[in-house]
Amino acid sequence: MCPTGADIQLAPPGIWISDTTNNKNSGNGTTCGGNSAGDMVYRFTPTQSGTLNIELTGSYDKVMAVRDACQEGGAERFCDTSTGMLSTTYAAQMGQSFHVVVSGLSGDEGSYELHLFY
């Protein structure tokens, strides 16, 4: 697990997470930025297979990455930045964990909501 990680069993219909990157450790860099901002990494283990929608909202310049393995440099299935909502889909397989990295661009930090749903 990543140093700032949280391990969550993901069951339908999904989950809402409200948190902040303020005063969090950095170091879970992504290919699209966020390497100097505080970050949070969530490890999700789906309890059923299916297409997941992943959405990130917040009032700062956010970074979101989705990857199979936690470590930096691993293949990212999605990586993007935005001051608006970030969203993607993920083909979840029951029992196969994946990771969502939440950070900020150019050291930007703030509160966010992460929503994963089937």
A tleap script that builds the chain and sets N, CA, C and O, in Angstrom:
source leaprc.protein.ff14SB
mol = sequence {
  NMET CYS PRO THR GLY ALA ASP ILE GLN LEU
  ALA PRO PRO GLY ILE TRP ILE SER ASP THR
  THR ASN ASN LYS ASN SER GLY ASN GLY THR
  THR CYS GLY GLY ASN SER ALA GLY ASP MET
  VAL TYR ARG PHE THR PRO THR GLN SER GLY
  THR LEU ASN ILE GLU LEU THR GLY SER TYR
  ASP LYS VAL MET ALA VAL ARG ASP ALA CYS
  GLN GLU GLY GLY ALA GLU ARG PHE CYS ASP
  THR SER THR GLY MET LEU SER THR THR TYR
  ALA ALA GLN MET GLY GLN SER PHE HIE VAL
  VAL VAL SER GLY LEU SER GLY ASP GLU GLY
  SER TYR GLU LEU HIE LEU PHE CTYR
}
set mol.1.N position { 0.819 -1.192 0.000 }
set mol.1.CA position { 0.000 0.000 0.000 }
set mol.1.C position { 0.855 1.244 0.000 }
set mol.1.O position { 1.971 1.245 0.519 }
set mol.2.N position { 0.339 2.282 -0.571 }
set mol.2.CA position { 1.061 3.559 -0.572 }
set mol.2.C position { 1.102 4.136 0.844 }
set mol.2.O position { 0.241 3.823 1.666 }
set mol.3.N position { 2.092 4.971 1.128 }
set mol.3.CA position { 2.226 5.518 2.478 }
set mol.3.C position { 1.000 6.278 2.974 }
set mol.3.O position { 0.717 6.262 4.172 }
set mol.4.N position { 0.267 6.942 2.084 }
set mol.4.CA position { -0.889 7.727 2.522 }
set mol.4.C position { -2.194 7.035 2.152 }
set mol.4.O position { -3.231 7.690 2.047 }
set mol.5.N position { -2.158 5.718 1.954 }
set mol.5.CA position { -3.293 4.990 1.413 }
set mol.5.C position { -4.410 4.664 2.395 }
set mol.5.O position { -4.229 4.665 3.613 }
set mol.6.N position { -5.569 4.387 1.812 }
set mol.6.CA position { -6.735 3.876 2.537 }
set mol.6.C position { -7.249 2.680 1.752 }
set mol.6.O position { -7.338 2.735 0.525 }
set mol.7.N position { -7.585 1.608 2.441 }
set mol.7.CA position { -8.028 0.370 1.809 }
set mol.7.C position { -9.538 0.236 1.990 }
set mol.7.O position { -10.021 0.203 3.122 }
set mol.8.N position { -10.301 0.157 0.878 }
set mol.8.CA position { -11.760 0.197 0.936 }
set mol.8.C position { -12.359 -0.930 0.105 }
set mol.8.O position { -12.007 -1.104 -1.062 }
set mol.9.N position { -13.272 -1.700 0.715 }
set mol.9.CA position { -14.075 -2.674 -0.022 }
set mol.9.C position { -15.172 -1.890 -0.737 }
set mol.9.O position { -15.892 -1.119 -0.102 }
set mol.10.N position { -15.306 -2.076 -2.043 }
set mol.10.CA position { -16.247 -1.297 -2.845 }
set mol.10.C position { -17.419 -2.163 -3.266 }
set mol.10.O position { -17.271 -3.052 -4.105 }
set mol.11.N position { -18.584 -1.907 -2.685 }
set mol.11.CA position { -19.797 -2.659 -2.992 }
set mol.11.C position { -20.816 -1.732 -3.659 }
set mol.11.O position { -20.807 -0.525 -3.416 }
set mol.12.N position { -21.700 -2.293 -4.504 }
set mol.12.CA position { -22.742 -1.475 -5.121 }
set mol.12.C position { -23.652 -0.870 -4.044 }
set mol.12.O position { -23.854 -1.506 -3.009 }
set mol.13.N position { -24.190 0.293 -4.239 }
set mol.13.CA position { -24.151 1.050 -5.485 }
set mol.13.C position { -22.875 1.861 -5.662 }
set mol.13.O position { -22.611 2.339 -6.766 }
set mol.14.N position { -22.067 2.034 -4.605 }
set mol.14.CA position { -20.829 2.794 -4.711 }
set mol.14.C position { -20.533 3.509 -3.411 }
set mol.14.O position { -21.048 3.140 -2.356 }
set mol.15.N position { -19.686 4.551 -3.492 }
set mol.15.CA position { -19.239 5.240 -2.285 }
set mol.15.C position { -18.963 6.712 -2.599 }
set mol.15.O position { -18.521 7.051 -3.697 }
set mol.16.N position { -19.229 7.582 -1.620 }
set mol.16.CA position { -18.837 8.997 -1.625 }
set mol.16.C position { -17.751 9.159 -0.571 }
set mol.16.O position { -17.892 8.666 0.548 }
set mol.17.N position { -16.680 9.840 -0.920 }
set mol.17.CA position { -15.617 10.133 0.035 }
set mol.17.C position { -15.365 11.633 0.015 }
set mol.17.O position { -15.108 12.205 -1.044 }
set mol.18.N position { -15.436 12.270 1.169 }
set mol.18.CA position { -15.087 13.687 1.314 }
set mol.18.C position { -13.806 13.761 2.127 }
set mol.18.O position { -13.725 13.196 3.218 }
set mol.19.N position { -12.800 14.461 1.597 }
set mol.19.CA position { -11.509 14.541 2.272 }
set mol.19.C position { -10.795 15.796 1.776 }
set mol.19.O position { -11.380 16.610 1.062 }
set mol.20.N position { -9.554 15.943 2.150 }
set mol.20.CA position { -8.739 17.072 1.728 }
set mol.20.C position { -7.314 16.607 1.460 }
set mol.20.O position { -6.854 15.618 2.030 }
set mol.21.N position { -6.620 17.331 0.585 }
set mol.21.CA position { -5.203 17.089 0.368 }
set mol.21.C position { -4.355 18.032 1.218 }
set mol.21.O position { -3.132 17.899 1.257 }
set mol.22.N position { -4.997 18.989 1.902 }
set mol.22.CA position { -4.280 19.934 2.765 }
set mol.22.C position { -3.495 19.195 3.836 }
set mol.22.O position { -4.026 18.320 4.521 }
set mol.23.N position { -2.227 19.557 3.970 }
set mol.23.CA position { -1.340 19.021 5.003 }
set mol.23.C position { -1.136 17.509 4.930 }
set mol.23.O position { -0.753 16.887 5.921 }
set mol.24.N position { -1.391 16.915 3.763 }
set mol.24.CA position { -1.107 15.481 3.560 }
set mol.24.C position { 0.305 15.353 3.009 }
set mol.24.O position { 0.859 16.312 2.471 }
set mol.25.N position { 0.877 14.179 3.146 }
set mol.25.CA position { 2.197 13.911 2.576 }
set mol.25.C position { 2.110 13.924 1.058 }
set mol.25.O position { 1.064 13.622 0.484 }
set mol.26.N position { 3.203 14.271 0.422 }
set mol.26.CA position { 3.295 14.176 -1.036 }
set mol.26.C position { 4.171 12.984 -1.372 }
set mol.26.O position { 4.710 12.334 -0.475 }
set mol.27.N position { 4.317 12.694 -2.644 }
set mol.27.CA position { 5.228 11.627 -3.029 }
set mol.27.C position { 4.589 10.540 -3.861 }
set mol.27.O position { 5.292 9.676 -4.384 }
set mol.28.N position { 3.264 10.559 -4.000 }
set mol.28.CA position { 2.601 9.589 -4.865 }
set mol.28.C position { 2.367 10.240 -6.217 }
set mol.28.O position { 1.226 10.440 -6.633 }
set mol.29.N position { 3.453 10.566 -6.895 }
set mol.29.CA position { 3.391 11.309 -8.145 }
set mol.29.C position { 2.638 10.584 -9.253 }
set mol.29.O position { 2.508 9.360 -9.247 }
set mol.30.N position { 2.148 11.372 -10.199 }
set mol.30.CA position { 1.452 10.845 -11.361 }
set mol.30.C position { 2.109 11.375 -12.621 }
set mol.30.O position { 2.932 12.288 -12.550 }
set mol.31.N position { 1.761 10.823 -13.764 }
set mol.31.CA position { 2.350 11.276 -15.025 }
set mol.31.C position { 1.794 12.622 -15.470 }
set mol.31.O position { 2.385 13.273 -16.331 }
set mol.32.N position { 0.654 13.059 -14.893 }
set mol.32.CA position { 0.053 14.328 -15.332 }
set mol.32.C position { 0.226 15.432 -14.300 }
set mol.32.O position { -0.349 16.506 -14.472 }
set mol.33.N position { 0.995 15.216 -13.232 }
set mol.33.CA position { 1.251 16.271 -12.251 }
set mol.33.C position { 0.939 15.818 -10.842 }
set mol.33.O position { 0.713 14.636 -10.584 }
set mol.34.N position { 0.929 16.787 -9.929 }
set mol.34.CA position { 0.604 16.506 -8.540 }
set mol.34.C position { 1.760 16.037 -7.690 }
set mol.34.O position { 1.557 15.599 -6.558 }
set mol.35.N position { 2.968 16.121 -8.212 }
set mol.35.CA position { 4.110 15.566 -7.499 }
set mol.35.C position { 4.574 16.405 -6.310 }
set mol.35.O position { 5.303 15.906 -5.453 }
set mol.36.N position { 4.155 17.693 -6.246 }
set mol.36.CA position { 4.590 18.544 -5.140 }
set mol.36.C position { 3.463 18.852 -4.159 }
set mol.36.O position { 3.708 19.492 -3.136 }
set mol.37.N position { 2.250 18.420 -4.437 }
set mol.37.CA position { 1.106 18.693 -3.567 }
set mol.37.C position { 0.839 17.517 -2.644 }
set mol.37.O position { 1.277 16.395 -2.903 }
set mol.38.N position { 0.120 17.785 -1.570 }
set mol.38.CA position { -0.341 16.704 -0.710 }
set mol.38.C position { -1.242 15.781 -1.515 }
set mol.38.O position { -1.926 16.223 -2.438 }
set mol.39.N position { -1.244 14.504 -1.170 }
set mol.39.CA position { -2.066 13.566 -1.937 }
set mol.39.C position { -2.667 12.499 -1.040 }
set mol.39.O position { -2.261 12.312 0.107 }
set mol.40.N position { -3.630 11.818 -1.594 }
set mol.40.CA position { -4.278 10.688 -0.928 }
set mol.40.C position { -4.424 9.586 -1.961 }
set mol.40.O position { -4.781 9.847 -3.110 }
set mol.41.N position { -4.148 8.352 -1.551 }
set mol.41.CA position { -4.285 7.206 -2.442 }
set mol.41.C position { -5.282 6.248 -1.821 }
set mol.41.O position { -5.159 5.867 -0.657 }
set mol.42.N position { -6.271 5.864 -2.616 }
set mol.42.CA position { -7.295 4.922 -2.178 }
set mol.42.C position { -7.119 3.615 -2.929 }
set mol.42.O position { -7.014 3.600 -4.156 }
set mol.43.N position { -7.088 2.521 -2.187 }
set mol.43.CA position { -7.055 1.188 -2.786 }
set mol.43.C position { -8.461 0.609 -2.663 }
set mol.43.O position { -8.952 0.368 -1.560 }
set mol.44.N position { -9.097 0.392 -3.803 }
set mol.44.CA position { -10.447 -0.148 -3.841 }
set mol.44.C position { -10.410 -1.608 -4.283 }
set mol.44.O position { -9.705 -1.957 -5.229 }
set mol.45.N position { -11.171 -2.455 -3.597 }
set mol.45.CA position { -11.334 -3.839 -3.987 }
set mol.45.C position { -12.817 -4.069 -4.240 }
set mol.45.O position { -13.595 -4.146 -3.289 }
set mol.46.N position { -13.230 -4.181 -5.519 }
set mol.46.CA position { -14.647 -4.357 -5.847 }
set mol.46.C position { -15.182 -5.707 -5.383 }
set mol.46.O position { -14.495 -6.726 -5.466 }
set mol.47.N position { -16.412 -5.696 -4.897 }
set mol.47.CA position { -17.069 -6.933 -4.490 }
set mol.47.C position { -17.881 -7.526 -5.631 }
set mol.47.O position { -18.443 -8.613 -5.494 }
set mol.48.N position { -17.950 -6.817 -6.764 }
set mol.48.CA position { -18.573 -7.364 -7.970 }
set mol.48.C position { -17.935 -6.725 -9.190 }
set mol.48.O position { -17.411 -5.613 -9.115 }
set mol.49.N position { -17.979 -7.424 -10.304 }
set mol.49.CA position { -17.445 -6.906 -11.561 }
set mol.49.C position { -18.463 -5.971 -12.198 }
set mol.49.O position { -19.666 -6.087 -11.965 }
set mol.50.N position { -17.960 -5.039 -13.006 }
set mol.50.CA position { -18.838 -4.129 -13.717 }
set mol.50.C position { -18.119 -2.828 -14.035 }
set mol.50.O position { -16.983 -2.618 -13.611 }
set mol.51.N position { -18.779 -1.960 -14.777 }
set mol.51.CA position { -18.213 -0.670 -15.131 }
set mol.51.C position { -18.451 0.315 -14.004 }
set mol.51.O position { -19.590 0.561 -13.607 }
set mol.52.N position { -17.371 0.873 -13.496 }
set mol.52.CA position { -17.441 1.881 -12.447 }
set mol.52.C position { -17.282 3.263 -13.057 }
set mol.52.O position { -16.475 3.462 -13.965 }
set mol.53.N position { -18.043 4.203 -12.560 }
set mol.53.CA position { -17.849 5.614 -12.869 }
set mol.53.C position { -17.063 6.210 -11.717 }
set mol.53.O position { -17.370 5.957 -10.552 }
set mol.54.N position { -16.053 6.998 -12.039 }
set mol.54.CA position { -15.224 7.639 -11.021 }
set mol.54.C position { -15.258 9.134 -11.290 }
set mol.54.O position { -14.920 9.579 -12.387 }
set mol.55.N position { -15.668 9.919 -10.283 }
set mol.55.CA position { -15.768 11.370 -10.427 }
set mol.55.C position { -15.066 12.045 -9.258 }
set mol.55.O position { -15.174 11.603 -8.115 }
set mol.56.N position { -14.345 13.124 -9.560 }
set mol.56.CA position { -13.659 13.913 -8.544 }
set mol.56.C position { -14.060 15.366 -8.711 }
set mol.56.O position { -13.921 15.927 -9.798 }
set mol.57.N position { -14.558 15.984 -7.643 }
set mol.57.CA position { -14.886 17.408 -7.652 }
set mol.57.C position { -14.168 18.081 -6.497 }
set mol.57.O position { -13.808 17.427 -5.518 }
set mol.58.N position { -13.961 19.377 -6.607 }
set mol.58.CA position { -13.316 20.168 -5.568 }
set mol.58.C position { -13.018 21.549 -6.103 }
set mol.58.O position { -13.094 21.789 -7.308 }
set mol.59.N position { -12.679 22.453 -5.208 }
set mol.59.CA position { -12.498 23.856 -5.598 }
set mol.59.C position { -11.027 24.246 -5.752 }
set mol.59.O position { -10.648 25.367 -5.412 }
set mol.60.N position { -10.221 23.359 -6.247 }
set mol.60.CA position { -8.805 23.649 -6.510 }
set mol.60.C position { -8.406 22.934 -7.798 }
set mol.60.O position { -9.219 22.214 -8.377 }
set mol.61.N position { -7.180 23.120 -8.250 }
set mol.61.CA position { -6.699 22.496 -9.485 }
set mol.61.C position { -6.287 21.057 -9.170 }
set mol.61.O position { -5.167 20.799 -8.728 }
set mol.62.N position { -7.212 20.131 -9.404 }
set mol.62.CA position { -7.080 18.740 -8.978 }
set mol.62.C position { -6.318 17.877 -9.980 }
set mol.62.O position { -6.263 18.167 -11.175 }
set mol.63.N position { -5.734 16.809 -9.448 }
set mol.63.CA position { -5.116 15.745 -10.230 }
set mol.63.C position { -5.770 14.446 -9.792 }
set mol.63.O position { -5.917 14.192 -8.597 }
set mol.64.N position { -6.168 13.616 -10.769 }
set mol.64.CA position { -6.689 12.287 -10.448 }
set mol.64.C position { -6.045 11.280 -11.386 }
set mol.64.O position { -5.992 11.480 -12.599 }
set mol.65.N position { -5.557 10.195 -10.800 }
set mol.65.CA position { -4.984 9.102 -11.583 }
set mol.65.C position { -5.595 7.792 -11.113 }
set mol.65.O position { -5.880 7.616 -9.928 }
set mol.66.N position { -5.794 6.875 -12.054 }
set mol.66.CA position { -6.294 5.537 -11.751 }
set mol.66.C position { -5.256 4.552 -12.263 }
set mol.66.O position { -4.865 4.592 -13.429 }
set mol.67.N position { -4.816 3.667 -11.377 }
set mol.67.CA position { -3.800 2.683 -11.763 }
set mol.67.C position { -4.063 1.358 -11.065 }
set mol.67.O position { -4.692 1.312 -10.007 }
set mol.68.N position { -3.577 0.289 -11.667 }
set mol.68.CA position { -3.754 -1.044 -11.079 }
set mol.68.C position { -2.860 -1.239 -9.868 }
set mol.68.O position { -3.296 -1.782 -8.853 }
set mol.69.N position { -1.609 -0.799 -9.968 }
set mol.69.CA position { -0.651 -0.957 -8.885 }
set mol.69.C position { -0.406 0.385 -8.221 }
set mol.69.O position { -0.528 1.432 -8.857 }
set mol.70.N position { -0.069 0.355 -6.968 }
set mol.70.CA position { 0.063 1.579 -6.194 }
set mol.70.C position { 1.318 2.378 -6.531 }
set mol.70.O position { 1.271 3.607 -6.576 }
set mol.71.N position { 2.407 1.716 -6.761 }
set mol.71.CA position { 3.690 2.396 -6.857 }
set mol.71.C position { 3.741 3.409 -7.999 }
set mol.71.O position { 3.159 3.222 -9.067 }
set mol.72.N position { 4.466 4.488 -7.718 }
set mol.72.CA position { 4.692 5.522 -8.725 }
set mol.72.C position { 5.414 4.906 -9.908 }
set mol.72.O position { 6.285 4.053 -9.740 }
set mol.73.N position { 5.057 5.334 -11.084 }
set mol.73.CA position { 5.668 4.806 -12.287 }
set mol.73.C position { 4.906 3.634 -12.869 }
set mol.73.O position { 5.229 3.165 -13.961 }
set mol.74.N position { 3.882 3.146 -12.143 }
set mol.74.CA position { 3.045 2.069 -12.661 }
set mol.74.C position { 2.158 2.589 -13.785 }
set mol.74.O position { 1.914 3.791 -13.892 }
set mol.75.N position { 1.690 1.694 -14.602 }
set mol.75.CA position { 0.837 2.086 -15.726 }
set mol.75.C position { -0.445 2.722 -15.212 }
set mol.75.O position { -1.136 2.149 -14.370 }
set mol.76.N position { -0.760 3.904 -15.719 }
set mol.76.CA position { -1.974 4.611 -15.338 }
set mol.76.C position { -3.029 4.424 -16.416 }
set mol.76.O position { -2.773 4.643 -17.600 }
set mol.77.N position { -4.209 4.020 -15.993 }
set mol.77.CA position { -5.326 3.852 -16.926 }
set mol.77.C position { -5.984 5.195 -17.226 }
set mol.77.O position { -6.645 5.357 -18.252 }
set mol.78.N position { -5.797 6.150 -16.324 }
set mol.78.CA position { -6.355 7.489 -16.479 }
set mol.78.C position { -5.483 8.441 -15.679 }
set mol.78.O position { -5.037 8.101 -14.583 }
set mol.79.N position { -5.237 9.620 -16.211 }
set mol.79.CA position { -4.540 10.670 -15.478 }
set mol.79.C position { -4.905 11.996 -16.119 }
set mol.79.O position { -4.705 12.191 -17.318 }
set mol.80.N position { -5.448 12.921 -15.306 }
set mol.80.CA position { -5.852 14.218 -15.851 }
set mol.80.C position { -5.889 15.241 -14.725 }
set mol.80.O position { -5.872 14.892 -13.545 }
set mol.81.N position { -5.942 16.512 -15.113 }
set mol.81.CA position { -6.021 17.624 -14.171 }
set mol.81.C position { -7.160 18.534 -14.596 }
set mol.81.O position { -7.499 18.611 -15.777 }
set mol.82.N position { -7.758 19.233 -13.612 }
set mol.82.CA position { -8.822 20.178 -13.941 }
set mol.82.C position { -9.226 20.964 -12.700 }
set mol.82.O position { -9.094 20.484 -11.574 }
set mol.83.N position { -9.721 22.182 -12.924 }
set mol.83.CA position { -10.355 22.933 -11.842 }
set mol.83.C position { -11.825 22.551 -11.746 }
set mol.83.O position { -12.479 22.855 -10.749 }
set mol.84.N position { -12.351 21.889 -12.770 }
set mol.84.CA position { -13.729 21.387 -12.768 }
set mol.84.C position { -13.751 19.927 -12.379 }
set mol.84.O position { -12.814 19.424 -11.760 }
set mol.85.N position { -14.827 19.246 -12.745 }
set mol.85.CA position { -14.957 17.828 -12.405 }
set mol.85.C position { -14.065 16.978 -13.308 }
set mol.85.O position { -13.968 17.216 -14.512 }
set mol.86.N position { -13.424 15.996 -12.709 }
set mol.86.CA position { -12.682 14.979 -13.443 }
set mol.86.C position { -13.501 13.705 -13.398 }
set mol.86.O position { -14.047 13.361 -12.350 }
set mol.87.N position { -13.597 12.996 -14.516 }
set mol.87.CA position { -14.367 11.749 -14.511 }
set mol.87.C position { -13.804 10.767 -15.522 }
set mol.87.O position { -13.233 11.146 -16.544 }
set mol.88.N position { -13.985 9.487 -15.202 }
set mol.88.CA position { -13.578 8.402 -16.079 }
set mol.88.C position { -14.392 7.165 -15.714 }
set mol.88.O position { -15.130 7.163 -14.728 }
set mol.89.N position { -14.252 6.125 -16.510 }
set mol.89.CA position { -14.860 4.836 -16.180 }
set mol.89.C position { -13.743 3.813 -16.007 }
set mol.89.O position { -12.630 3.991 -16.503 }
set mol.90.N position { -14.069 2.735 -15.288 }
set mol.90.CA position { -13.084 1.698 -15.015 }
set mol.90.C position { -13.788 0.350 -15.055 }
set mol.90.O position { -14.831 0.178 -14.423 }
set mol.91.N position { -13.236 -0.598 -15.784 }
set mol.91.CA position { -13.797 -1.951 -15.871 }
set mol.91.C position { -13.336 -2.754 -14.661 }
set mol.91.O position { -12.287 -3.397 -14.695 }
set mol.92.N position { -14.121 -2.713 -13.600 }
set mol.92.CA position { -13.769 -3.371 -12.344 }
set mol.92.C position { -13.973 -4.875 -12.430 }
set mol.92.O position { -14.938 -5.354 -13.024 }
set mol.93.N position { -13.049 -5.608 -11.827 }
set mol.93.CA position { -13.151 -7.062 -11.726 }
set mol.93.C position { -13.249 -7.427 -10.253 }
set mol.93.O position { -12.440 -6.975 -9.443 }
set mol.94.N position { -14.227 -8.235 -9.906 }
set mol.94.CA position { -14.433 -8.624 -8.516 }
set mol.94.C position { -13.134 -9.167 -7.911 }
set mol.94.O position { -12.499 -10.064 -8.465 }
set mol.95.N position { -12.758 -8.599 -6.758 }
set mol.95.CA position { -11.586 -9.060 -6.024 }
set mol.95.C position { -10.256 -8.527 -6.517 }
set mol.95.O position { -9.237 -8.782 -5.874 }
set mol.96.N position { -10.209 -7.793 -7.639 }
set mol.96.CA position { -8.955 -7.256 -8.170 }
set mol.96.C position { -8.854 -5.775 -7.821 }
set mol.96.O position { -9.588 -4.946 -8.361 }
set mol.97.N position { -7.946 -5.457 -6.922 }
set mol.97.CA position { -7.802 -4.084 -6.428 }
set mol.97.C position { -7.259 -3.150 -7.495 }
set mol.97.O position { -6.548 -3.559 -8.413 }
set mol.98.N position { -7.619 -1.880 -7.344 }
set mol.98.CA position { -7.059 -0.803 -8.151 }
set mol.98.C position { -6.922 0.418 -7.258 }
set mol.98.O position { -7.474 0.449 -6.158 }
set mol.99.N position { -6.191 1.424 -7.721 }
set mol.99.CA position { -5.867 2.591 -6.908 }
set mol.99.C position { -6.308 3.883 -7.597 }
set mol.99.O position { -6.206 4.028 -8.815 }
set mol.100.N position { -6.798 4.810 -6.782 }
set mol.100.CA position { -7.129 6.157 -7.254 }
set mol.100.C position { -6.260 7.127 -6.462 }
set mol.100.O position { -6.302 7.150 -5.232 }
set mol.101.N position { -5.471 7.928 -7.180 }
set mol.101.CA position { -4.605 8.932 -6.573 }
set mol.101.C position { -5.291 10.287 -6.732 }
set mol.101.O position { -5.680 10.663 -7.838 }
set mol.102.N position { -5.439 11.022 -5.624 }
set mol.102.CA position { -6.003 12.367 -5.637 }
set mol.102.C position { -4.924 13.317 -5.155 }
set mol.102.O position { -4.351 13.114 -4.084 }
set mol.103.N position { -4.638 14.362 -5.941 }
set mol.103.CA position { -3.602 15.326 -5.582 }
set mol.103.C position { -3.987 16.683 -6.164 }
set mol.103.O position { -5.144 16.911 -6.515 }
set mol.104.N position { -3.008 17.581 -6.262 }
set mol.104.CA position { -3.241 18.903 -6.832 }
set mol.104.C position { -2.106 19.293 -7.750 }
set mol.104.O position { -0.969 18.859 -7.565 }
set mol.105.N position { -2.410 20.107 -8.734 }
set mol.105.CA position { -1.427 20.543 -9.718 }
set mol.105.C position { -0.590 21.689 -9.162 }
set mol.105.O position { -1.125 22.601 -8.532 }
set mol.106.N position { 0.703 21.647 -9.389 }
set mol.106.CA position { 1.642 22.715 -8.998 }
set mol.106.C position { 1.535 23.082 -7.523 }
set mol.106.O position { 1.593 24.260 -7.171 }
set mol.107.N position { 1.380 22.079 -6.659 }
set mol.107.CA position { 1.315 22.317 -5.227 }
set mol.107.C position { -0.047 22.752 -4.712 }
set mol.107.O position { -0.198 22.987 -3.513 }
set mol.108.N position { -1.047 22.866 -5.587 }
set mol.108.CA position { -2.396 23.274 -5.183 }
set mol.108.C position { -3.042 22.180 -4.333 }
set mol.108.O position { -2.957 21.000 -4.672 }
set mol.109.N position { -3.681 22.564 -3.241 }
set mol.109.CA position { -4.328 21.620 -2.341 }
set mol.109.C position { -5.714 22.125 -1.974 }
set mol.109.O position { -6.004 23.314 -2.105 }
set mol.110.N position { -6.570 21.215 -1.513 }
set mol.110.CA position { -7.894 21.627 -1.092 }
set mol.110.C position { -8.783 20.448 -0.767 }
set mol.110.O position { -8.351 19.295 -0.782 }
set mol.111.N position { -10.054 20.761 -0.470 }
set mol.111.CA position { -11.057 19.748 -0.157 }
set mol.111.C position { -11.649 19.185 -1.435 }
set mol.111.O position { -11.730 19.874 -2.452 }
set mol.112.N position { -12.066 17.914 -1.376 }
set mol.112.CA position { -12.619 17.269 -2.567 }
set mol.112.C position { -13.665 16.239 -2.174 }
set mol.112.O position { -13.783 15.839 -1.016 }
set mol.113.N position { -14.426 15.821 -3.194 }
set mol.113.CA position { -15.340 14.693 -3.077 }
set mol.113.C position { -15.008 13.727 -4.184 }
set mol.113.O position { -14.919 14.104 -5.352 }
set mol.114.N position { -14.825 12.472 -3.808 }
set mol.114.CA position { -14.544 11.395 -4.748 }
set mol.114.C position { -15.751 10.467 -4.727 }
set mol.114.O position { -16.162 9.998 -3.666 }
set mol.115.N position { -16.315 10.203 -5.900 }
set mol.115.CA position { -17.530 9.396 -5.998 }
set mol.115.C position { -17.252 8.241 -6.960 }
set mol.115.O position { -16.901 8.470 -8.117 }
set mol.116.N position { -17.406 7.018 -6.495 }
set mol.116.CA position { -17.303 5.829 -7.327 }
set mol.116.C position { -18.643 5.115 -7.277 }
set mol.116.O position { -19.169 4.845 -6.197 }
set mol.117.N position { -19.199 4.808 -8.452 }
set mol.117.CA position { -20.502 4.144 -8.478 }
set mol.117.C position { -20.643 3.276 -9.712 }
set mol.117.O position { -20.068 3.555 -10.763 }
set mol.118.N position { -21.435 2.200 -9.556 }
set mol.118.CA position { -21.702 1.261 -10.644 }
set mol.118.C position { -22.805 1.802 -11.529 }
set mol.118.O position { -23.182 1.159 -12.509 }
savepdb mol mol.pdb
quit
